[in-house]
Amino acid sequence: MTAHSARLAALALLLPLAASSRAEEGLLASSASPSMQVAPAALALNGFGTLGFARSSERGADFVFDNLQPKGTGRSHEWSNDVDSRLGLQLTANLNPNLSAVLQVVSEYRWDGTYTPMVNWAYLRYALTPALGLRVGRIALDSFIASDSRKIGYSNITARPPTEVYRLLVLRDSDGIDATYRYSNRDFVNTVSVLYGKRTVTNTRSVNVHSTDVAGIFERFEQGPLTVHAAYQQRRVDNQNPPLGKFMSLGVAWDPGPWFASAEWVKAINYNASNLKITRAAWYLNGGVRVGDFTPYLTLSELRPISDTGQAPVGQHTYAAGVRWDVHRNVDVKFQWDHIRLNDHSFGTLQNVAPGTRAGGKVNVVSVLTDFVF
């Protein structure tokens, strides 16, 4: 465990205790139910965090969740808390009935091996009408069905979103502008947004990758227990030839209460610097039941290379089983087992591979986490 992660662990152990007294004030907007929402305060500070430990059976490479994490569990650490642990704070200011501002700062294991806090969201929102709003600043890309809540572990049933799907897009936010139109009646809510901007991401080799002309359209339909999400986005990337990169997704979730199920499919099209087209697709199926304070669940996911690049294929599929235990209304504990089967001649999503490590085969990962919001 690094010094940075040790400090994060200490904070994570203390903050849930403070969280209990503030739970009645409301969770983050993404995890509050409509029936519980009240008029927004002029200024609100909320927080979230996860303290997680993971162990991989593979000793020649590291299991990581985020491909911007240089190390994880396996080769580098027998048990690692860098894979899932994070701490975030969100400040919301309602400046007047039409104008609001949001700032979200997150500390998590990042490309340089530190937990240096980073600005995740920072935008102004102006409501032109009750249904139409504009945002300017750093805005999360609504690329997945759980884009807004992917870092808020308490909002998610599983230990983490399926690795095969949610790692496929490195770009998660954009510095620019978006417009959102929300139409609703008694039966459903339909939200459509369009976005344009740019963003620079530093990879694990300390190289800045610049994305410009980031453009996307996102759709979310909600009716009772049903949620349908679709997204398409493209961008120009300075380390590709040609520079155009594309990403598309389609997801659906059904959650009537006693049980739930969801599925998502994504596809990414990119080029390397030598004009080689790289197309990959991924999907997952997830389902479970709620039994009192316990929620057991199962997940099946796959990452599949579509184009033949002449290189080692990055492919794998995973069978995952876990249980979430809600120990308090704002604190949970999760246990998850992932059985990963790597494609032949593939290291899948494993990183930091040691020379001489055999490709293919099977990897087992066990995870223990606690999530909290306050």
C-alpha positions in Angstrom: 0.0 0.0 0.0 1.4 3.4 -1.0 1.6 6.4 1.3 -1.1 8.1 -0.8 -3.4 5.2 -0.6 -2.8 4.8 3.2 -3.9 8.4 3.7 -7.0 7.7 1.6 -7.8 4.6 3.6 -7.6 6.5 6.8 -10.0 9.2 5.5 -12.3 6.5 4.1 -12.6 4.8 7.5 -13.4 8.1 9.3 -15.8 9.7 6.8 -18.6 7.1 7.0 -18.9 7.9 10.8 -19.5 11.6 9.9 -21.8 10.6 7.1 -24.4 9.1 9.4 -25.4 12.5 10.9 -25.7 14.1 7.5 -27.6 11.4 5.6 -31.0 13.0 6.3 -29.8 16.1 4.4 -29.9 14.2 1.1 -27.5 12.2 -1.0 -26.0 13.3 -4.3 -28.6 14.1 -6.9 -27.9 10.9 -8.9 -28.8 8.7 -5.9 -31.8 10.5 -4.5 -35.2 9.3 -5.3 -37.7 11.9 -6.7 -40.1 11.4 -3.8 -37.3 12.4 -1.3 -36.1 15.5 -3.2 -36.8 18.9 -1.7 -36.2 22.5 -2.9 -32.4 22.8 -3.5 -30.3 24.7 -0.9 -28.4 27.8 -2.0 -25.2 26.0 -1.3 -24.7 22.2 -0.7 -21.7 20.1 -0.1 -21.9 16.4 -0.5 -19.3 13.6 -0.7 -18.8 10.0 -1.6 -16.1 7.4 -1.3 -15.0 3.8 -1.6 -12.4 1.9 0.3 -11.8 -1.3 -1.6 -9.3 -4.2 -1.6 -8.8 -6.6 -4.5 -6.6 -9.7 -5.0 -5.8 -11.4 -8.3 -4.6 -14.9 -8.9 -2.3 -13.7 -11.8 1.2 -12.9 -10.6 2.6 -11.9 -14.0 0.3 -8.9 -14.7 -1.9 -6.5 -12.9 -5.7 -6.4 -12.7 -6.9 -2.8 -12.8 -10.3 -1.3 -13.4 -9.2 1.9 -15.1 -6.7 1.8 -18.0 -5.2 5.0 -16.6 -4.1 3.2 -13.5 -0.4 2.1 -13.9 -0.5 -0.7 -11.4 -3.0 -2.9 -9.5 -3.3 -6.3 -7.9 -1.4 -9.3 -9.1 2.2 -8.6 -10.2 2.5 -5.4 -8.2 0.6 -6.1 -5.0 -1.0 -9.3 -3.6 -3.8 -7.2 -2.2 -4.3 -3.7 -3.6 -6.6 -0.9 -2.5 -5.7 1.2 -5.5 -8.1 -0.5 -7.9 -11.3 0.8 -6.5 -10.6 3.3 -3.6 -11.5 7.0 -4.1 -12.8 10.0 -2.3 -14.9 12.8 -3.8 -16.5 16.1 -2.8 -19.2 17.9 -4.7 -20.2 21.5 -4.2 -23.4 22.8 -5.7 -24.3 26.5 -5.7 -27.8 27.6 -6.8 -27.1 31.2 -7.6 -30.6 32.1 -8.7 -33.7 30.2 -10.0 -32.1 29.8 -13.4 -28.3 29.7 -12.8 -26.3 27.0 -10.8 -22.7 25.9 -10.5 -21.3 22.5 -9.8 -17.7 21.6 -8.8 -16.7 17.9 -8.2 -13.2 17.0 -7.0 -12.1 13.4 -6.9 -9.0 11.8 -5.3 -8.2 8.3 -6.8 -5.3 6.3 -8.0 -4.1 7.9 -11.3 -1.6 7.7 -14.1 1.3 9.1 -12.1 0.9 6.6 -9.2 -0.5 9.3 -6.8 -3.9 10.3 -5.4 -3.5 13.9 -6.4 -7.1 15.4 -6.4 -8.4 16.2 -9.9 -11.4 18.3 -11.0 -13.9 15.9 -12.4 -16.8 18.3 -13.0 -16.8 22.1 -13.1 -19.6 23.8 -14.9 -22.2 26.5 -14.9 -25.8 25.6 -15.9 -28.4 28.1 -17.1 -32.0 27.0 -17.5 -33.4 28.8 -20.6 -36.8 27.1 -19.9 -37.9 24.5 -17.3 -37.2 21.9 -20.0 -34.0 23.3 -21.7 -30.7 23.9 -20.1 -27.2 24.9 -21.1 -24.0 23.9 -19.4 -20.5 25.4 -19.9 -17.3 24.0 -18.4 -16.0 20.5 -17.6 -18.9 18.2 -18.2 -19.1 14.4 -17.9 -19.8 12.5 -21.1 -23.0 10.6 -20.8 -21.4 7.7 -22.7 -22.8 4.9 -20.5 -25.9 4.1 -18.7 -24.0 4.7 -15.4 -21.8 7.6 -16.5 -22.7 10.1 -13.8 -22.6 7.5 -11.0 -19.7 5.3 -12.1 -17.4 6.9 -9.5 -20.1 6.9 -6.8 -19.8 3.3 -5.6 -22.9 3.6 -3.3 -25.1 4.3 -6.4 -24.0 1.0 -8.0 -25.1 -2.5 -7.1 -21.9 -4.2 -8.2 -18.3 -3.6 -6.9 -17.5 -1.8 -10.1 -19.1 -1.4 -13.5 -18.0 -4.3 -15.8 -14.4 -3.8 -16.8 -14.8 -5.0 -20.4 -17.4 -2.3 -21.2 -16.4 0.7 -19.1 -12.7 0.6 -19.9 -13.3 0.8 -23.6 -13.6 4.6 -23.6 -10.7 6.5 -22.0 -12.3 10.0 -22.5 -14.9 10.5 -19.7 -15.4 14.3 -19.7 -15.1 17.3 -21.9 -14.2 21.0 -21.6 -16.9 22.7 -23.6 -20.6 23.2 -23.8 -23.8 21.1 -23.9 -27.5 21.6 -24.2 -30.1 19.3 -22.6 -33.8 19.1 -23.4 -35.9 17.2 -20.9 -39.5 16.3 -21.8 -41.8 14.6 -19.3 -45.4 13.7 -18.6 -47.1 11.5 -16.1 -45.8 8.3 -17.8 -42.2 9.0 -18.8 -39.2 11.3 -18.9 -37.1 11.7 -22.1 -33.8 13.5 -22.0 -31.7 14.4 -25.0 -28.4 16.2 -24.9 -25.8 17.3 -27.4 -22.2 18.2 -26.5 -19.1 19.8 -28.1 -15.7 20.4 -26.6 -12.1 19.1 -26.1 -10.0 17.3 -23.5 -6.5 16.3 -22.8 -5.8 12.9 -21.0 -2.4 11.8 -19.7 -1.8 8.1 -20.1 0.3 5.7 -18.0 3.3 6.5 -20.1 3.1 10.2 -19.1 2.0 11.1 -22.6 -0.6 13.8 -23.1 -3.2 12.7 -25.6 -5.2 15.6 -27.0 -8.8 15.1 -28.1 -10.4 18.0 -30.1 -13.8 18.4 -31.8 -15.4 16.1 -29.2 -19.0 15.9 -30.3 -21.8 13.7 -29.0 -25.5 13.1 -28.8 -27.0 11.3 -25.8 -30.5 9.9 -25.2 -32.1 8.7 -21.9 -35.7 7.4 -21.7 -37.2 6.5 -18.3 -40.7 5.1 -17.7 -41.4 3.5 -14.4 -38.9 0.7 -13.8 -37.5 1.0 -17.3 -34.4 3.0 -18.4 -33.1 3.0 -22.0 -29.9 4.8 -22.8 -28.1 5.4 -26.2 -25.1 7.5 -27.1 -22.9 8.3 -30.1 -19.8 10.5 -30.0 -16.7 11.2 -32.0 -13.5 13.1 -31.7 -10.2 14.0 -33.3 -7.2 12.4 -31.4 -3.7 13.6 -32.0 -2.0 10.2 -31.7 -4.2 8.5 -34.4 -3.9 8.5 -38.2 -6.5 9.3 -39.4 -7.4 11.2 -36.1 -11.1 10.3 -36.1 -12.3 8.1 -33.2 -15.9 7.0 -32.7 -17.8 5.4 -29.8 -21.4 4.2 -29.6 -23.5 2.5 -26.9 -26.9 1.2 -26.1 -28.1 0.1 -22.7 -31.3 -0.9 -21.0 -32.2 -1.5 -17.3 -35.4 -2.8 -15.6 -35.7 -2.3 -11.9 -39.2 -2.9 -10.4 -37.7 -3.1 -6.8 -37.6 -6.8 -5.7 -35.3 -7.7 -8.6 -33.4 -6.0 -11.4 -31.7 -6.6 -14.7 -29.6 -4.6 -17.1 -27.6 -5.0 -20.3 -25.3 -2.7 -22.2 -23.5 -2.9 -25.5 -20.7 -0.6 -26.7 -18.4 -0.3 -29.8 -15.2 1.8 -30.2 -13.5 2.5 -33.6 -10.0 4.0 -33.5 -6.8 4.1 -35.5 -3.2 3.8 -34.4 -0.4 6.1 -35.7 0.2 3.7 -38.6 -3.3 3.9 -40.1 -4.3 0.6 -38.7 -8.1 0.5 -37.9 -8.9 -1.0 -34.4 -12.5 -1.9 -33.7 -13.6 -3.4 -30.5 -17.0 -4.2 -29.0 -18.1 -5.2 -25.5 -21.3 -6.0 -23.6 -22.6 -7.2 -20.3 -25.7 -8.7 -18.7 -26.4 -8.1 -15.0 -29.2 -9.2 -12.7 -30.0 -9.8 -9.1 -32.6 -9.8 -6.3 -33.1 -7.7 -3.1 -33.6 -9.7 0.1 -33.8 -7.4 3.0 -30.5 -5.6 3.4 -28.7 -8.0 1.0 -28.5 -7.9 -2.8 -26.9 -10.9 -4.5 -26.1 -10.5 -8.2 -24.5 -12.1 -11.2 -22.8 -10.4 -14.2 -21.6 -11.8 -17.5 -19.4 -9.6 -19.7 -17.2 -9.8 -22.8 -14.7 -7.7 -24.7 -14.2 -8.7 -28.3 -11.8 -7.5 -31.0 -13.7 -7.0 -34.2 -10.9 -6.1 -36.6 -7.9 -8.2 -37.4 -4.9 -6.0 -36.5 -2.2 -8.7 -36.9 -1.4 -8.1 -33.3 -2.3 -10.0 -30.1 -6.0 -9.6 -29.6 -7.3 -7.8 -26.6 -10.2 -10.0 -25.7 -11.7 -11.6 -22.6 -15.0 -12.5 -20.9 -15.8 -12.5 -17.3 -18.3 -14.3 -15.0 -18.9 -12.3 -11.8 -20.9 -13.0 -8.7 -21.3 -10.8 -5.6 -23.4 -9.5 -2.8 -24.1 -6.0 -1.6 -25.0 -5.5 2.1 -26.6 -2.2 3.1 -25.3 -1.8 6.6 -26.7 1.7 6.9 -28.8 3.9 4.7 -25.6 5.6 3.4 -23.0 2.8 3.9 -22.7 -0.5 2.1 -20.3 -3.4 2.0 -19.7 -5.5 -1.1 -18.1 -8.8 -1.8 -17.4 -9.8 -5.5 -15.6 -12.7 -7.3 -14.6 -12.3 -10.9 -13.6 -15.3 -13.1 -11.8 -13.9 -16.1 -11.1 -16.0 -19.2 -8.6 -14.5 -21.5 -8.8 -15.1 -25.2 -6.0 -17.2 -26.8 -2.8 -15.3 -27.1 -4.4 -12.4 -25.2 -3.7 -10.5 -22.0 -7.1 -9.0 -22.2 -7.4 -5.9 -20.0 -4.4 -6.8 -17.8 -1.7 -4.2 -17.5 1.9 -4.1 -16.4 2.6 -7.5 -17.9 6.0 -9.0 -16.9 8.2 -10.3 -19.7 7.7 -14.0 -20.2 4.2 -14.1 -18.9 2.1 -16.6 -20.8 -0.9 -15.1 -22.6 -4.4 -16.6 -22.3 -5.6 -18.6 -19.5 -7.8 -17.8 -16.5 -7.6 -15.2 -13.8 -9.6 -15.0 -10.5 -10.1 -11.7 -8.7 -11.8 -11.3 -5.3 -12.9 -7.8 -4.1 -14.0 -6.5 -0.7 -15.3 -2.9 -0.6 -17.3 -0.4 1.4 -19.0 2.6 -0.2 -20.4 5.7 1.6 -22.1 9.0 0.8 -22.6 12.0 3.0 
